[in-house]
Amino acid sequence: MSDPLLVEAEPYVYGFDLRHSALLLIDMQRDFVEPGGFGETLGNDVSMLQQVVPPLREVLAATRKAGMTVIHTREGHLPDLSDCPPAKLNRGAPSMRIGDPGPKGRILIRGEYGHDIIDELAPVQGELVIDKPGKGAFYATDLGHVLQAKDIRSLIVTGVTTEVCVHTTVREANDRGYDCLVLSDCVGSYFAEFQRYGLQMIAAQGGIFGWVAPSSNYLKALEARS
């Protein structure tokens, strides 16, 4: 067995093996990241999430080069909304709701243009895309079975938003025994304070949910291996 790759992280060094690890890109979709999508209909500044794209592109390229498993997720619903509970469909007072026609097609509906992943981070052949109806990537999906089949034990977590889908997925993964490293500049929130506190909560109490590090530290670990 090869020595693990080591990443300087909070609360302490994170070690992982390429063969048993996966990069997880959570919900980097047009409906969340680009103008005209669901995120903007809720009154959010989508430019906050667009800051994640450049470092995440670099991480994705390096991870692909290293030959590590890459998995993308997309949050969205069936066209008849049968998998969207009323509590989610009717919440708040956005200018447009899930399923309504928008500039990028019906909002958060599978198969629509806005539901898909942004061009800069588009999956390549062989990369798995998990469609999920909820916040967490494990709920009502086959992600757990996929990770087991590939003998994945560690997750490098990226995507949006930090306090919602990223946090929910990390908590789900933690309960299932996965070691999660969250790359701080490759996850984003519409709210600066949520970003800060969300990251602190993951690494608090000796890493109660996982580890946190900037992408530069992760890239250094990959470079040291080559």
Secondary structure, 3 states (H helix, E strand, C coil): CCCCEEECCECCCEEECHHHEEEEEECCEHHHHCCCCHHHHCCCCCHHHHCCHHHHHHHHHHHHHHCCEEEEEEECECCCCCCCCHHHHCCCCCCCCCCCEECCEECCECCCHHHCECHHHCCCCCCEEEEECCCCCCCCCCHHHHHHHCCCCEEEEEEECHHHHHHHHHHHHHHCCCEEEEEEEEEECCCHHHHHHHHHHHHHHHHCCCEEECHHHHHHHHHHHC
